[in-house]
């Protein structure tokens, strides 16, 4: 039995929906952030409105990175511009797929 359905993925990240609870998992390298559907929609909306160049900071290795808070108090996500844009793309794809699934079968989503 499959425990999750892939909604979108890249080489370093994957977004899945867990079949037993319906929550959305955002896996980025070795980090997994799990959100219910409502919180996932809010997370994507917030993420899509972030201006990388406005909020990024320069790290000691001279790379600009954006630090993003998460619902977990002591867990932040850290992205370079390429990682940020890649994550934005798969978050958007996953949200579109979830919305399409809910239109097709509103009782299950």
N, CA, C and O atoms as a GROMACS GRO file, in nm:
protein
  436
    1UNK      N    1   0.084  -0.118   0.000
    1UNK     CA    2   0.000   0.000   0.000
    1UNK      C    3   0.089   0.125   0.000
    1UNK      O    4   0.189   0.131   0.072
    2UNK      N    5   0.053   0.220  -0.078
    2UNK     CA    6   0.129   0.344  -0.088
    2UNK      C    7   0.089   0.437   0.027
    2UNK      O    8  -0.029   0.458   0.053
    3UNK      N    9   0.190   0.493   0.097
    3UNK     CA   10   0.165   0.580   0.211
    3UNK      C   11   0.147   0.725   0.173
    3UNK      O   12   0.093   0.804   0.251
    4UNK      N   13   0.192   0.762   0.053
    4UNK     CA   14   0.182   0.901   0.010
    4UNK      C   15   0.172   0.910  -0.141
    4UNK      O   16   0.210   0.817  -0.213
    5UNK      N   17   0.122   1.022  -0.186
    5UNK     CA   18   0.108   1.051  -0.329
    5UNK      C   19   0.196   1.171  -0.359
    5UNK      O   20   0.184   1.274  -0.294
    6UNK      N   21   0.284   1.158  -0.458
    6UNK     CA   22   0.370   1.270  -0.495
    6UNK      C   23   0.288   1.375  -0.567
    6UNK      O   24   0.219   1.346  -0.665
    7UNK      N   25   0.296   1.497  -0.518
    7UNK     CA   26   0.226   1.610  -0.581
    7UNK      C   27   0.318   1.688  -0.674
    7UNK      O   28   0.276   1.738  -0.778
    8UNK      N   29   0.446   1.697  -0.635
    8UNK     CA   30   0.545   1.766  -0.717
    8UNK      C   31   0.683   1.734  -0.659
    8UNK      O   32   0.696   1.706  -0.540
    9UNK      N   33   0.786   1.741  -0.746
    9UNK     CA   34   0.920   1.714  -0.695
    9UNK      C   35   1.028   1.771  -0.786
    9UNK      O   36   1.006   1.797  -0.904
   10UNK      N   37   1.146   1.791  -0.726
   10UNK     CA   38   1.268   1.829  -0.796
   10UNK      C   39   1.377   1.735  -0.747
   10UNK      O   40   1.349   1.638  -0.675
   11UNK      N   41   1.500   1.762  -0.784
   11UNK     CA   42   1.612   1.679  -0.738
   11UNK      C   43   1.628   1.684  -0.586
   11UNK      O   44   1.664   1.584  -0.525
   12UNK      N   45   1.603   1.799  -0.525
   12UNK     CA   46   1.629   1.817  -0.382
   12UNK      C   47   1.505   1.831  -0.295
   12UNK      O   48   1.516   1.842  -0.173
   13UNK      N   49   1.388   1.830  -0.356
   13UNK     CA   50   1.267   1.852  -0.277
   13UNK      C   51   1.151   1.772  -0.334
   13UNK      O   52   1.148   1.737  -0.452
   14UNK      N   53   1.058   1.743  -0.247
   14UNK     CA   54   0.941   1.666  -0.287
   14UNK      C   55   0.823   1.710  -0.202
   14UNK      O   56   0.838   1.735  -0.082
   15UNK      N   57   0.706   1.720  -0.263
   15UNK     CA   58   0.584   1.751  -0.190
   15UNK      C   59   0.488   1.634  -0.210
   15UNK      O   60   0.458   1.595  -0.323
   16UNK      N   61   0.442   1.579  -0.098
   16UNK     CA   62   0.356   1.462  -0.102
   16UNK      C   63   0.231   1.487  -0.019
   16UNK      O   64   0.228   1.574   0.067
   17UNK      N   65   0.128   1.407  -0.048
   17UNK     CA   66   0.010   1.405   0.038
   17UNK      C   67   0.004   1.267   0.100
   17UNK      O   68   0.002   1.166   0.030
   18UNK      N   69   0.000   1.262   0.234
   18UNK     CA   70  -0.006   1.135   0.305
   18UNK      C   71  -0.146   1.078   0.294
   18UNK      O   72  -0.244   1.147   0.323
   19UNK      N   73  -0.156   0.952   0.253
   19UNK     CA   74  -0.287   0.893   0.226
   19UNK      C   75  -0.369   0.868   0.352
   19UNK      O   76  -0.491   0.874   0.347
   20UNK      N   77  -0.305   0.841   0.465
   20UNK     CA   78  -0.380   0.807   0.587
   20UNK      C   79  -0.441   0.929   0.657
   20UNK      O   80  -0.542   0.915   0.726
   21UNK      N   81  -0.380   1.047   0.642
   21UNK     CA   82  -0.431   1.165   0.714
   21UNK      C   83  -0.462   1.284   0.623
   21UNK      O   84  -0.529   1.378   0.665
   22UNK      N   85  -0.415   1.281   0.498
   22UNK     CA   86  -0.440   1.391   0.406
   22UNK      C   87  -0.345   1.508   0.422
   22UNK      O   88  -0.352   1.604   0.345
   23UNK      N   89  -0.257   1.503   0.522
   23UNK     CA   90  -0.162   1.614   0.542
   23UNK      C   91  -0.063   1.620   0.425
   23UNK      O   92  -0.042   1.523   0.353
   24UNK      N   93  -0.004   1.737   0.410
   24UNK     CA   94   0.092   1.761   0.303
   24UNK      C   95   0.232   1.762   0.364
   24UNK      O   96   0.257   1.831   0.463
   25UNK      N   97   0.322   1.686   0.304
   25UNK     CA   98   0.461   1.682   0.350
   25UNK      C   99   0.549   1.756   0.251
   25UNK      O  100   0.545   1.730   0.131
   26UNK      N  101   0.629   1.848   0.302
   26UNK     CA  102   0.726   1.921   0.220
   26UNK      C  103   0.863   1.870   0.263
   26UNK      O  104   0.912   1.904   0.370
   27UNK      N  105   0.926   1.788   0.178
   27UNK     CA  106   1.057   1.732   0.208
   27UNK      C  107   1.161   1.810   0.130
   27UNK      O  108   1.155   1.819   0.008
   28UNK      N  109   1.254   1.867   0.202
   28UNK     CA  110   1.362   1.945   0.141
   28UNK      C  111   1.493   1.892   0.196
   28UNK      O  112   1.524   1.912   0.314
   29UNK      N  113   1.569   1.824   0.112
   29UNK     CA  114   1.690   1.755   0.156
   29UNK      C  115   1.654   1.661   0.271
   29UNK      O  116   1.580   1.566   0.249
   30UNK      N  117   1.704   1.684   0.391
   30UNK     CA  118   1.675   1.592   0.501
   30UNK      C  119   1.570   1.647   0.599
   30UNK      O  120   1.558   1.597   0.710
   31UNK      N  121   1.494   1.748   0.558
   31UNK     CA  122   1.394   1.811   0.645
   31UNK      C  123   1.254   1.780   0.591
   31UNK      O  124   1.230   1.789   0.471
   32UNK      N  125   1.163   1.744   0.681
   32UNK     CA  126   1.025   1.720   0.642
   32UNK      C  127   0.935   1.809   0.726
   32UNK      O  128   0.935   1.802   0.849
   33UNK      N  129   0.858   1.892   0.658
   33UNK     CA  130   0.761   1.979   0.722
   33UNK      C  131   0.623   1.925   0.686
   33UNK      O  132   0.592   1.911   0.567
   34UNK      N  133   0.541   1.895   0.786
   34UNK     CA  134   0.409   1.839   0.761
   34UNK      C  135   0.302   1.940   0.801
   34UNK      O  136   0.304   1.994   0.912
   35UNK      N  137   0.208   1.966   0.709
   35UNK     CA  138   0.103   2.066   0.731
   35UNK      C  139  -0.032   2.007   0.692
   35UNK      O  140  -0.040   1.924   0.602
   36UNK      N  141  -0.138   2.052   0.761
   36UNK     CA  142  -0.270   2.014   0.712
   36UNK      C  143  -0.299   2.097   0.586
   36UNK      O  144  -0.224   2.190   0.554
   37UNK      N  145  -0.406   2.065   0.516
   37UNK     CA  146  -0.431   2.132   0.388
   37UNK      C  147  -0.448   2.283   0.402
   37UNK      O  148  -0.397   2.359   0.319
   38UNK      N  149  -0.518   2.325   0.504
   38UNK     CA  150  -0.539   2.469   0.524
   38UNK      C  151  -0.406   2.541   0.551
   38UNK      O  152  -0.380   2.647   0.494
   39UNK      N  153  -0.324   2.484   0.638
   39UNK     CA  154  -0.194   2.545   0.668
   39UNK      C  155  -0.102   2.540   0.546
   39UNK      O  156  -0.022   2.632   0.525
   40UNK      N  157  -0.113   2.434   0.466
   40UNK     CA  158  -0.032   2.426   0.344
   40UNK      C  159  -0.070   2.540   0.248
   40UNK      O  160   0.018   2.605   0.191
   41UNK      N  161  -0.199   2.564   0.232
   41UNK     CA  162  -0.243   2.673   0.144
   41UNK      C  163  -0.192   2.808   0.193
   41UNK      O  164  -0.148   2.890   0.113
   42UNK      N  165  -0.196   2.830   0.324
   42UNK     CA  166  -0.143   2.955   0.381
   42UNK      C  167   0.008   2.964   0.361
   42UNK      O  168   0.060   3.071   0.328
   43UNK      N  169   0.078   2.852   0.380
   43UNK     CA  170   0.223   2.849   0.362
   43UNK      C  171   0.260   2.885   0.219
   43UNK      O  172   0.350   2.966   0.197
   44UNK      N  173   0.190   2.825   0.122
   44UNK     CA  174   0.218   2.853  -0.019
   44UNK      C  175   0.189   3.000  -0.051
   44UNK      O  176   0.268   3.065  -0.119
   45UNK      N  177   0.078   3.051  -0.002
   45UNK     CA  178   0.043   3.190  -0.026
   45UNK      C  179   0.150   3.284   0.030
   45UNK      O  180   0.192   3.378  -0.038
   46UNK      N  181   0.194   3.258   0.151
   46UNK     CA  182   0.300   3.339   0.213
   46UNK      C  183   0.428   3.328   0.132
   46UNK      O  184   0.493   3.428   0.104
   47UNK      N  185   0.465   3.206   0.096
   47UNK     CA  186   0.589   3.181   0.023
   47UNK      C  187   0.589   3.254  -0.111
   47UNK      O  188   0.689   3.315  -0.150
   48UNK      N  189   0.476   3.249  -0.182
   48UNK     CA  190   0.467   3.312  -0.313
   48UNK      C  191   0.481   3.464  -0.306
   48UNK      O  192   0.518   3.527  -0.405
   49UNK      N  193   0.453   3.522  -0.191
   49UNK     CA  194   0.461   3.668  -0.176
   49UNK      C  195   0.595   3.718  -0.122
   49UNK      O  196   0.615   3.839  -0.111
   50UNK      N  197   0.684   3.628  -0.089
   50UNK     CA  198   0.815   3.669  -0.037
   50UNK      C  199   0.902   3.720  -0.151
   50UNK      O  200   0.910   3.659  -0.257
   51UNK      N  201   0.965   3.832  -0.127
   51UNK     CA  202   1.061   3.891  -0.222
   51UNK      C  203   1.201   3.852  -0.176
   51UNK      O  204   1.253   3.909  -0.080
   52UNK      N  205   1.263   3.756  -0.245
   52UNK     CA  206   1.393   3.703  -0.204
   52UNK      C  207   1.494   3.814  -0.181
   52UNK      O  208   1.558   3.819  -0.076
   53UNK      N  209   1.510   3.902  -0.277
   53UNK     CA  210   1.614   4.005  -0.269
   53UNK      C  211   1.589   4.107  -0.157
   53UNK      O  212   1.682   4.170  -0.108
   54UNK      N  213   1.464   4.122  -0.118
   54UNK     CA  214   1.433   4.215  -0.010
   54UNK      C  215   1.466   4.156   0.127
   54UNK      O  216   1.507   4.230   0.217
   55UNK      N  217   1.448   4.026   0.144
   55UNK     CA  218   1.462   3.965   0.275
   55UNK      C  219   1.584   3.873   0.292
   55UNK      O  220   1.609   3.824   0.402
   56UNK      N  221   1.658   3.849   0.186
   56UNK     CA  222   1.773   3.761   0.198
   56UNK      C  223   1.889   3.833   0.267
   56UNK      O  224   1.897   3.956   0.268
   57UNK      N  225   1.976   3.753   0.323
   57UNK     CA  226   2.095   3.807   0.389
   57UNK      C  227   2.219   3.736   0.334
   57UNK      O  228   2.209   3.626   0.280
   58UNK      N  229   2.333   3.799   0.348
   58UNK     CA  230   2.457   3.739   0.300
   58UNK      C  231   2.517   3.656   0.413
   58UNK      O  232   2.537   3.705   0.524
   59UNK      N  233   2.545   3.530   0.383
   59UNK     CA  234   2.606   3.439   0.479
   59UNK      C  235   2.758   3.451   0.471
   59UNK      O  236   2.810   3.512   0.378
   60UNK      N  237   2.830   3.394   0.568
   60UNK     CA  238   2.977   3.405   0.569
   60UNK      C  239   3.046   3.353   0.442
   60UNK      O  240   3.159   3.391   0.413
   61UNK      N  241   2.978   3.266   0.367
   61UNK     CA  242   3.037   3.216   0.242
   61UNK      C  243   3.007   3.307   0.123
   61UNK      O  244   3.028   3.269   0.008
   62UNK      N  245   2.957   3.428   0.151
   62UNK     CA  246   2.922   3.530   0.052
   62UNK      C  247   2.804   3.491  -0.038
   62UNK      O  248   2.787   3.548  -0.146
   63UNK      N  249   2.723   3.397   0.006
   63UNK     CA  250   2.602   3.357  -0.066
   63UNK      C  251   2.481   3.423   0.000
   63UNK      O  252   2.469   3.423   0.123
   64UNK      N  253   2.392   3.480  -0.083
   64UNK     CA  254   2.267   3.535  -0.031
   64UNK      C  255   2.172   3.418  -0.005
   64UNK      O  256   2.154   3.330  -0.089
   65UNK      N  257   2.112   3.421   0.112
   65UNK     CA  258   2.016   3.318   0.149
   65UNK      C  259   1.897   3.383   0.219
   65UNK      O  260   1.910   3.485   0.287
   66UNK      N  261   1.783   3.320   0.202
   66UNK     CA  262   1.662   3.364   0.269
   66UNK      C  263   1.633   3.265   0.381
   66UNK      O  264   1.632   3.144   0.360
   67UNK      N  265   1.610   3.317   0.500
   67UNK     CA  266   1.572   3.233   0.612
   67UNK      C  267   1.422   3.249   0.632
   67UNK      O  268   1.372   3.361   0.650
   68UNK      N  269   1.351   3.138   0.628
   68UNK     CA  270   1.205   3.141   0.640
   68UNK      C  271   1.162   3.064   0.763
   68UNK      O  272   1.201   2.950   0.784
   69UNK      N  273   1.080   3.128   0.845
   69UNK     CA  274   1.027   3.060   0.963
   69UNK      C  275   0.925   2.955   0.920
   69UNK      O  276   0.871   2.961   0.809
   70UNK      N  277   0.901   2.860   1.007
   70UNK     CA  278   0.803   2.755   0.983
   70UNK      C  279   0.708   2.750   1.103
   70UNK      O  280   0.733   2.817   1.204
   71UNK      N  281   0.602   2.672   1.094
   71UNK     CA  282   0.514   2.658   1.210
   71UNK      C  283   0.584   2.596   1.332
   71UNK      O  284   0.539   2.614   1.445
   72UNK      N  285   0.694   2.523   1.310
   72UNK     CA  286   0.772   2.468   1.421
   72UNK      C  287   0.862   2.580   1.475
   72UNK      O  288   0.943   2.636   1.402
   73UNK      N  289   0.847   2.612   1.601
   73UNK     CA  290   0.909   2.731   1.660
   73UNK      C  291   1.059   2.742   1.636
   73UNK      O  292   1.107   2.852   1.607
   74UNK      N  293   1.133   2.636   1.645
   74UNK     CA  294   1.279   2.642   1.634
   74UNK      C  295   1.332   2.587   1.503
   74UNK      O  296   1.450   2.552   1.493
   75UNK      N  297   1.247   2.577   1.403
   75UNK     CA  298   1.289   2.525   1.272
   75UNK      C  299   1.269   2.633   1.167
   75UNK      O  300   1.159   2.686   1.150
   76UNK      N  301   1.376   2.665   1.096
   76UNK     CA  302   1.368   2.760   0.986
   76UNK      C  303   1.420   2.689   0.860
   76UNK      O  304   1.500   2.596   0.868
   77UNK      N  305   1.373   2.736   0.746
   77UNK     CA  306   1.424   2.687   0.619
   77UNK      C  307   1.516   2.793   0.562
   77UNK      O  308   1.492   2.913   0.579
   78UNK      N  309   1.621   2.751   0.495
   78UNK     CA  310   1.721   2.842   0.443
   78UNK      C  311   1.743   2.810   0.295
   78UNK      O  312   1.775   2.697   0.260
   79UNK      N  313   1.725   2.911   0.209
   79UNK     CA  314   1.730   2.890   0.065
   79UNK      C  315   1.823   2.988  -0.005
   79UNK      O  316   1.826   3.106   0.028
   80UNK      N  317   1.898   2.937  -0.102
   80UNK     CA  318   1.966   3.025  -0.198
   80UNK      C  319   1.859   3.070  -0.297
   80UNK      O  320   1.746   3.021  -0.291
   81UNK      N  321   1.892   3.160  -0.387
   81UNK     CA  322   1.794   3.207  -0.485
   81UNK      C  323   1.744   3.093  -0.574
   81UNK      O  324   1.624   3.085  -0.602
   82UNK      N  325   1.834   3.006  -0.617
   82UNK     CA  326   1.792   2.893  -0.702
   82UNK      C  327   1.702   2.796  -0.625
   82UNK      O  328   1.601   2.750  -0.678
   83UNK      N  329   1.738   2.767  -0.501
   83UNK     CA  330   1.656   2.679  -0.419
   83UNK      C  331   1.519   2.742  -0.391
   83UNK      O  332   1.417   2.674  -0.394
   84UNK      N  333   1.519   2.871  -0.365
   84UNK     CA  334   1.396   2.944  -0.339
   84UNK      C  335   1.301   2.936  -0.459
   84UNK      O  336   1.183   2.906  -0.444
   85UNK      N  337   1.354   2.964  -0.578
   85UNK     CA  338   1.272   2.961  -0.699
   85UNK      C  339   1.223   2.820  -0.731
   85UNK      O  340   1.110   2.802  -0.775
   86UNK      N  341   1.307   2.721  -0.710
   86UNK     CA  342   1.268   2.582  -0.732
   86UNK      C  343   1.156   2.540  -0.638
   86UNK      O  344   1.061   2.475  -0.679
   87UNK      N  345   1.169   2.578  -0.510
   87UNK     CA  346   1.066   2.545  -0.412
   87UNK      C  347   0.935   2.618  -0.445
   87UNK      O  348   0.828   2.561  -0.432
   88UNK      N  349   0.944   2.742  -0.488
   88UNK     CA  350   0.824   2.818  -0.526
   88UNK      C  351   0.750   2.746  -0.638
   88UNK      O  352   0.627   2.737  -0.637
   89UNK      N  353   0.825   2.694  -0.735
   89UNK     CA  354   0.766   2.624  -0.850
   89UNK      C  355   0.692   2.498  -0.805
   89UNK      O  356   0.578   2.476  -0.846
   90UNK      N  357   0.756   2.416  -0.721
   90UNK     CA  358   0.688   2.291  -0.683
   90UNK      C  359   0.576   2.314  -0.582
   90UNK      O  360   0.479   2.239  -0.580
   91UNK      N  361   0.587   2.417  -0.499
   91UNK     CA  362   0.475   2.451  -0.411
   91UNK      C  363   0.353   2.491  -0.493
   91UNK      O  364   0.241   2.449  -0.463
   92UNK      N  365   0.375   2.572  -0.595
   92UNK     CA  366   0.265   2.615  -0.682
   92UNK      C  367   0.204   2.496  -0.756
   92UNK      O  368   0.082   2.484  -0.763
   93UNK      N  369   0.289   2.410  -0.810
   93UNK     CA  370   0.240   2.290  -0.880
   93UNK      C  371   0.157   2.202  -0.787
   93UNK      O  372   0.049   2.156  -0.824
   94UNK      N  373   0.207   2.180  -0.665
   94UNK     CA  374   0.136   2.095  -0.569
   94UNK      C  375   0.001   2.155  -0.532
   94UNK      O  376  -0.099   2.083  -0.523
   95UNK      N  377  -0.004   2.286  -0.511
   95UNK     CA  378  -0.130   2.351  -0.476
   95UNK      C  379  -0.230   2.342  -0.591
   95UNK      O  380  -0.348   2.318  -0.568
   96UNK      N  381  -0.185   2.360  -0.714
   96UNK     CA  382  -0.273   2.346  -0.830
   96UNK      C  383  -0.330   2.205  -0.837
   96UNK      O  384  -0.449   2.187  -0.862
   97UNK      N  385  -0.245   2.105  -0.815
   97UNK     CA  386  -0.290   1.966  -0.820
   97UNK      C  387  -0.390   1.936  -0.709
   97UNK      O  388  -0.491   1.870  -0.732
   98UNK      N  389  -0.363   1.985  -0.588
   98UNK     CA  390  -0.459   1.966  -0.478
   98UNK      C  391  -0.593   2.030  -0.508
   98UNK      O  392  -0.698   1.972  -0.481
   99UNK      N  393  -0.590   2.152  -0.564
   99UNK     CA  394  -0.715   2.221  -0.599
   99UNK      C  395  -0.791   2.145  -0.708
   99UNK      O  396  -0.913   2.135  -0.703
  100UNK      N  397  -0.719   2.093  -0.805
  100UNK     CA  398  -0.783   2.014  -0.911
  100UNK      C  399  -0.846   1.887  -0.854
  100UNK      O  400  -0.957   1.849  -0.890
  101UNK      N  401  -0.773   1.821  -0.765
  101UNK     CA  402  -0.826   1.698  -0.703
  101UNK      C  403  -0.953   1.728  -0.623
  101UNK      O  404  -1.047   1.648  -0.623
  102UNK      N  405  -0.956   1.842  -0.556
  102UNK     CA  406  -1.075   1.876  -0.476
  102UNK      C  407  -1.194   1.911  -0.565
  102UNK      O  408  -1.308   1.890  -0.524
  103UNK      N  409  -1.169   1.963  -0.685
  103UNK     CA  410  -1.279   1.990  -0.778
  103UNK      C  411  -1.334   1.860  -0.837
  103UNK      O  412  -1.455   1.848  -0.857
  104UNK      N  413  -1.247   1.765  -0.864
  104UNK     CA  414  -1.288   1.637  -0.921
  104UNK      C  415  -1.363   1.551  -0.821
  104UNK      O  416  -1.463   1.488  -0.854
  105UNK      N  417  -1.313   1.550  -0.698
  105UNK     CA  418  -1.374   1.468  -0.594
  105UNK      C  419  -1.380   1.545  -0.463
  105UNK      O  420  -1.297   1.522  -0.374
  106UNK      N  421  -1.475   1.636  -0.448
  106UNK     CA  422  -1.479   1.726  -0.332
  106UNK      C  423  -1.497   1.654  -0.198
  106UNK      O  424  -1.461   1.710  -0.094
  107UNK      N  425  -1.553   1.534  -0.197
  107UNK     CA  426  -1.576   1.464  -0.071
  107UNK      C  427  -1.449   1.405  -0.010
  107UNK      O  428  -1.444   1.377   0.109
  108UNK      N  429  -1.346   1.387  -0.092
  108UNK     CA  430  -1.223   1.324  -0.042
  108UNK      C  431  -1.112   1.424  -0.016
  108UNK      O  432  -1.006   1.384   0.033
  109UNK      N  433  -1.130   1.552  -0.046
  109UNK     CA  434  -1.020   1.647  -0.032
  109UNK      C  435  -1.065   1.765   0.044
  109UNK      O  436  -0.986   1.857   0.067
   0.00000   0.00000   0.00000
